[in-house]
């Protein structure tokens, strides 16, 4: 398999995570064309052991054993592709509203070639 310089990630779902009282969702995506995970399109396609491993990682990755006390965080639920795509779309909208001067810069560096001046698209927004 030949890997691209700008690989495409395919969102399959996510974790609704609350970290220190704030929303901190984690999008789960697979690399398009990946020989092991590339056929997954929904979080339900992933083996339960993989989901549990990811859940454990996101609940513990900030902790340094013996140094960092556990932080109050939880995963309230796991959601599928449609909700992940909606979250990505809303996050992109929020970003464009907060940083309007960045839209032309993002369009200039995008590899999709489908943006117009002042408009950017996330990989999740691209037509399939």
N, C-alpha and C positions, 0 to 999 in steps of 0.2 A: 504494500500500500504506500502510495506517495502522499506525504503530508504537505498541506498547503502552508504558505507563510502566514495566512490569516484564516485559520480554521473556523468553521461555523459550529456554533453550539446550538443544540436543539433542546429547548426547555421541555422537561417531562413532568414537572411538578415542583413542589416546594414544601418547606416547613414554616408554619406560622410560629415564630419564635418571639418571646418576650425576654429582653435582656436588660436588667436593672430598671425594670418598669417601662421600657420603651420597645416599640415594635422593631424587630430586626429580622424580617423574613429572609430565608435562605432559599434561593432558587436552585433546583437540582436540574442539571442539563447534561447531555451526552454529546460527545464529539461526533459530528456527522462523518460517517464512513468508518468509525472505529470498529475494528474487528470483533471486539468483545461486547461493547455497549451500543454501538451505532444503530441497531435495529429497534431500540426502545423508543417509544413515542409517548407513553403514559407512565406515570409513577407506578401503576399497578403491574407494568411489564418488568419492573426491577425485582430481583429476588428479595424476599423479606430480610435475609441476613445483610444484604447491602444497605437497605434502609436503616436497619438497626445500627450498623457500623457508622453510617453518616450521622444518625441521631446522636450516638455517643460522642462522635468527634465534635459536633457543634455545641454540645452541652459541656464539653471539657477542654476545648482547645486553648482557652485563655488561661487555664490554670497551670501554674508551675509547681510540680510536686514539692512540698515542704516549704514553699515560699509564698505562693499566692493562695489566700483563702478562697473557698468556693464563692462565686458570684451568684446572686439570685437570678437564675434564668430558667426558662421552661419552653418546651415545644408544646403548644396547645393542640395543634393538629397538623396532619399531613394533607396536602391538597394536590389536585391534578393539573394537567397541562393547561386547560382553559383558564383556571384561576391564576396560574403562573404567568401566562401571556397577558392577562388583564393587568396584573401587578406590574409587569415590565412596561406596558403601554402607559399606565398611570404614572409610573416613576419617570419615564421619559418626558411626559407632559410637565410634571412638577419641575424637572431639571430645566426644561426650556423656559418655563415661566421664571424660575429663580435666576437663571443665567442667560438672558436673551442674547447677549453679545457673543456667546459661544456657538450659536447655530451655524453661522458661516464657516467658522473654523472646523467644526465637526463635519460639515458637509464637504469641506475641502480634503479632509483626510479619510473620509469614508471610502471603503472599497466596493460599495454596492453600485455606484454610478447612477443611482436613481434619484438622488436628492436634487432639489432646486434651491436657489439662493434663499436663505432664511429657513429652510426646512431640512430636518434630518430624520432618518428612520432608524429604528433599532433593528437588529436582525430578526426580532420577533414580528416586526411590522411588515417584513418583505413578503410579497406574494409568493406562493409556492407553485 
